[in-house]
């Protein structure tokens, strides 16, 4: 009993290598950009941020992408792989037992061993003499156990468990990316559909202008050169539509693949044009929240933990390994007597394996593990800095998008008033219809710029949600791994 207690104490207290401690990660108290948006962001809203756009079609597409995307399924398979590796690592701490059975037939060569004088005569048997034949039957077990005295196996299990955690967080990071990709593709599609409508309005305007110029040519007010120029402008306006339609088709195809289906699967569903949803306002919260919300930061931290445990695995090779083994068996030359008590056979041993010199390989492996741990620490810190940059960039873009939209909206309203005035003056006979068409052209151009700016705001809002770590379902429950 005392020996068992002593071994238990040694097993608990002799784990070599550094114990992992999460590194200090100082972050700024607030974001430099858009300080007015520093209100607290609710995790439940951030988990399904796409609902803030108020578009049921967008909600369906993002939810289907997260549930059916092949990259998400691949990440889930990597979690299963990591858990299996964790079980493999833990198996080394348990005794290994193999069942064995064998049957053999042997004959001793007459010419290999000389017959001793007098052998084979008298009452002695001939078993084991040259020329004799016999069978041997054996059933038994081989058992071995390497005592994890210095924690090699415990550190291996610790590293495997940390890598399982990293795989879990990597899957959540893929969900974040897939949600953002699906939303961006959908918002791009709706932006393009509105731009196509604006381009078609411009074609209609050019056609009206062509009819006006044609009438003026027939009246002798302008030359054929003006008519040719107007036809060129009409053809130019018409040429702008096919590239926009091609881009819109590409977004539909991308959404099909993101949802785990064939590219053309969503054509019927998404071909009808719809309005671009308005981007919601996004409070940024606090920079320290990123350490909890961003899956890529959490995955990097788990990888750092695994790399730290790997140092212990390498360090354990400096110390001796203690092993126990036993091989109980039943052995007989006759199958009928194999299960009798007299057929019992066994061997037991204890061994110590302590490498004295291996050319510096063990020290080299420790140096490798330390360097890899240092790289993991640098990667963790860089991930945090990149996350902070992502949020700052997105906040700046959202803020400037809002300013641009405000200016374009004012310009568009002014252009619409100018067009209305031109139409009134035309009806009063004060200006020609060319003046109306020019005012309309200015209004259409600003409308096109305005929809593009609103599309940019929608995309930058998605980028901000992604930068804040939104889009993995467990965030609403405050998952901790």
N, C-alpha and C positions, 0 to 999 in steps of 0.2 A: 504493500500500500504506500509506504514511504517513497518507494522508487517511482510509482505512478505519479504521486504528487510532485516529486522533484522534476520528472520529465515534463509535466504540465507547466510548471513554473519556467523551466528553461525554454519551452516552446513559446510561451507568451512573452518572454523578456529578451530573447536573443535574435530578434529580427533586425538584420543589418540593413544599411542603406538609410537615406534621409526619409523622415516622415513628411508627408505632403502637407503644406500649408498654403492656402490660397494667397497669392501675392497681393500686396497693396496696390490698388489701382486708382490713384487720385484723378478725379475728373472735375471740370469746372463746375461752379455752383449753378450756372445758367448758360443758355446759349447766347452767343453774341448777336445772332440775327433774330429779328422779329421778337423783341422782348415782350411785346404786348400779347404774344401767343403762349406765354409760359405757364398757362393754367394747367392744372392736373388733368391728365388724360386717363379716362376710365379704361381699365384693361378689358372689360367685357365688350366695350365698343371697339376697341382696337383689334380684338380677336377676329371680328367680322366687319372690318372697316368699310367694305364695299357697300354695305347697306346704307351708308351715309349718302350715297349718290342718288338714292331713291328711285332706282331703275330695277324692276323685277327681272328683266332679261339679264342684266349684269349679275344679279344675285344668283340666278340659276347657272349661268356659265361658270362663274368662279367656284361655286360649290361643286359642280360636276368636275371641274378641273382638279380640285383638291382630292376628290374621291376617286377619280379614274385615271389621273395622269400617270404615264408609264415611269417617269422619273421618280414620282412619289412611291410607286410600287417597288422600284429598284431600291430606293432608300429603306423601305420596310424590309426587303429581303436582306439588306446588309445588317439590320438590327438582329434578325434571326441568326445570321451568320455569327455576329459578335456574341450573342448569348450562347451559341453552341461552343465557340472558342472559350468562353468563360467556364463552361462545364468541363471542357478538356483540360484547362489549366487546373481546376480544382481536383480532377481525378488523380493527379500526382500525389496528393496528400493522403490517399487511401491505399490500403494494401492491395497488391495485385495478385490475383489467384487464377491459375490456369488448371483446367482438368486435362489429364492425359491418359491415353490408353494405347498399348502397343502389343503386337504379337510378332515374334521373329523366329526364324528357323536357321540354325547354324550347323556347319560341319567343320571339324578341325582337320586341317591338312595332315596327311600322314608324313609328308616330306618336310613340313615346316618345323616340327618339334620332334626331336629324337625320343624314342620310347625308352624310359628308364629300365634298367635291368630288373627282371622279375615282374614287371608290370603286366597286368592282364592274366597272371596265373594265380592259382589258389582261389581264395574266397573273395578277393577284391573285385569290385565292379570295374567297368570300362568307361564310366562317365568322365569326360574331360580328357580322355586320352586321344592321341592322334588317330584320325579315322572315325572318331565317334560323332554322332549327330544328336542334336537335342533342340527342343523348342522352348521359348521363354515368353511368358505372358505377364503383362504389367498394367495395373491401373492405379492411378494416384493423382496427387495434386502438387503443384509447385506454387508456393506462396512467397511473396517478397514485399518488403516495406522499407522505403527509405525515410528515415526519421527527419522531418523538416526542422532540424535543430536551429539553423541560422536564418530561417525565413525565406528561403529561395522560392518555395511553392507559394507561400503566403503573399510574397511580393508579386509573383506571377498572376495570382488570382486578383490581387488589387489592381494591377495594370489591365487585366482583361475586363474587370468590372468597369473601370474608368473608360475603356474603349467602347464598351457597350453603351455607357452614358453618352459618349460622343456620337455614336451612331444614332441614338434617339434624337439628339439635338440636330444632327445633320438632316434627319428626315423632316424635322420641323422647319429647318432653314429652307429645304426644298419646297415645302408647302408655302412659305412666305414668298419665294421667288415665283412659283407657279401662279399664285393668286395675283401677284403684280403683273405677270406676263399676260394672263387672261384679261385682266382689267384694261391694260394698255392696248391690247389688240382690239377689244370691243370699243374702247373710246376712240381709237384711231379710225375704226370702221365708221362710227357715227359721224366723226369729223369729216371724213372723206365723203360720206353720203350727202352731208350738207354742202360741202364744197362742190360736189357734182351738181346739186340743185342750183347753186349760185352760177356755176359755169353755164348751165343750160339757160338760165335767165340772161346771161351775157350774150349767148348765141341768139336768143330771141330779140334782144336789143339790136344786135348787129343786123339781123334780118330786117327789122323795121327801118333801120338806117339805110340799108341797101334799097329798100323800096322807095324811100324818100329821095335818095340820090338818083335812082332810076327815073323818077318822075321829073326831077329837076333837069336831068339830061334831055329827056323828051321835050321839056319846055325850053331848052336852049339856054338854061341858066348856068350850067356847068358843063365841063367837057367829059369825054369818055375816060380820061385819066382818073378823074375823081371816082367814076364808077368802078374802074379796075382796082383802085386802091381800097375802096370799100369792100369789094369781093375778097381781097386779100385779108383784110381785117376779119371778115366773117370766117374764112377758112382757118385763120389763126385761132380764133375763139373756139371753133369746133375741134381743133386738134388738141386742145387742153383737156377734153373730156376723157378720151380713151386711157391715158396714163392714170387718171384718178380712178377709173373703174378697175383697172388692173391692180392698183394698190388695194382697193377695197376687196377685190376677190382674194388677194393674198392674205388679208386679215381674216377673212372667213375660213380659208384653208388652215391658217395657223391656229385658229380657235378649235377647229375640228381635231387637229393633232393634239392640242393641249388637253382636250377632254378625252383622249385615248381612243379616238375614232378616226375613220378615214377622212382625208382633207375635205371631201365634198359633202360630208354628213350634215353640215349645218347650213347649206346654201338656202334651202327652202325656208328655214327658220329666220335667217338673218338678212336675206335679200331685200325684204321691204324696208325702205328707209325709215328712220326714226330720229327724233331730236337727240342732240348731245346732252346728256344729263349734266346738271350744274354740280360743280365740285363743292364739297362741304368745307367749312372752316375746320382747321386741325390745330388744336392746342398741342404744343410740343412737349409739355411736361418738363421733367428735370433730366439733365444728362445722366445722373446716377441710375435712372430707371433703365437705361440701355443695358447695363450689366445683368439685369434680370430678364429683360424682354427679348433681347437679340439672341436668336438661336445660334448664330455663328460665333458669338462671344462665348456662350456656354459650351459649345463644342470645342472651341480652342482651349478653354479652361480644363475640360475633361482630358484632352490630349496632353496637356501639361501634367496633369495628375498621373496619367499613364507613363509618361516619359520619366517622371520622378521615381515611380515604382520600379521601372526598368533598371535604374541605378542599383537598387537593392538586389535585383536578380543577378546582375553582373558581379556585384560585390560578394555575394554568397559563394562564388567560385573560389574565393581566397581561403575558404574554411573547409574543414574536412566534412565528408559525407558519411553518415552512419546508416548501415543497412542491415536488416534482419531477413533471413530467408529460411524456409523449411520445405522439405519435399517428402511427405509421407506417401507410402505406396504399398501395394500388395504385389508381390513378385513370386512366380512359380513356374516350374518347367512343365507343369500339368494343369490344364484348364480346370480339371475337377477339384484340385486343391487350392485354386487361386484365392478363394474367399475364406480360407481357413486362417485361424489366428497365427499359426506358425509362418504364414507367408508375408507377415508384416515386415516392412522395411522403411527406414526413414533416415533423413539427414537434416541437420539444422546447423546454421552458421550465423555468425555476426561478422560484419566487415567494416573496415574504415578505409576510405579512399581520400587521400589528401595530396593534391598535386604539389610537388616540390619545385619543379622547374618545367616550364613549357615555353621558354623563349620570350616571355613577356606578353603572351596572348591574353591572360586574364586581366592584367593591368591595362592592356590596350582596349579590351572590351569595356572596362570601366570608364576609360577616357572617352570612348565612343558614346556610351550611355550619357555621360555628363554633357558632352557636346550636343547630343540630341535633345537633352532636357533644356539646355540653354537656347537652342533654336525654337523649341516649343514655347518657352517663355517670351522670346522676341515676337513670335507669331501671335501670341495672346495679346501682347501690348499693341502690336500693329493693328490687330483686329479691332481693338477698342478705339484707337485713333482714327481708323478708317470709318468706323461707325459714327463717331462724332463729326467727321468731315461730311459723311453722307447727309446727316441731319442739317448741318449748317448750310450745305449747298442747296438742299431741298427747300429749307426755309427762305433762303435768299431768292431762289427761283420763284417760289410761290408769291413772295412779297412783290417782286418786280413784275410778275405776270399780272397781279392785281392792278398795279399802277398802269401797265400798258393797256389793260382792258378798259380802265376808267377813261384814259385819253382817247382810245379808239371809239369807245361808246359815245363820248362827247362829239367826236368828229363825225361819226356815223349819223347821229341825231341832227347835226348841223347840215350834213349833206342831204338828209331826207327832207329837211325844211327847205333847202335850196331847190331841190327837185320839185317840191310842192309849189313853191313860188313860181318856178319856171313854167309849170303846167298852167298855173292861173294866168300868167302873163301871155302864154301862148293862146289860151282860150280868148283872151282879150285882144289878140292881134298885135301885141307889143313886141313879141320875139318870134323867131322861127322855131320849127320843131327840132332843128339841129341843136338849139340851146337846151331843149328838154332832154334830148338824148345824151348830151354831154353831162348834164347834171345827174342823169340816171347812171351814167358810167362811173362817175365819182362815187355815188352811193353804193353801187354794186362792188366796186373795188374795196371800199372800206368795210363792207359787209363780209367780204372774203377774208380780209385781214382780221376782222373781229372774231370770226369763227375759228380761225387758226390760233389766235391768241387764247381763246377759251379752251381749245383742245390742248394747248401747251399747259394751261393752268390745271386741267384735269390730269394730264400726265405727271406734272410736277407734284400734284397732290398725292397721286399714287406712289411716287418716289418717296415722298415724306412718310406716308404710312409704312412703306417697306423699310425705310431707314430707321423708323421707331421700333421695328420688330413686330409689326402687326401681321396677322394672317395665319397663325397656327392655332388650331381650335382649343388646345388645352390652356391657352393664355387666360381665357375667361375664368378658369378655375384656379389660376395661380399655380400651375404645375411647377414642382420643384424636383429636379433630378440631380 
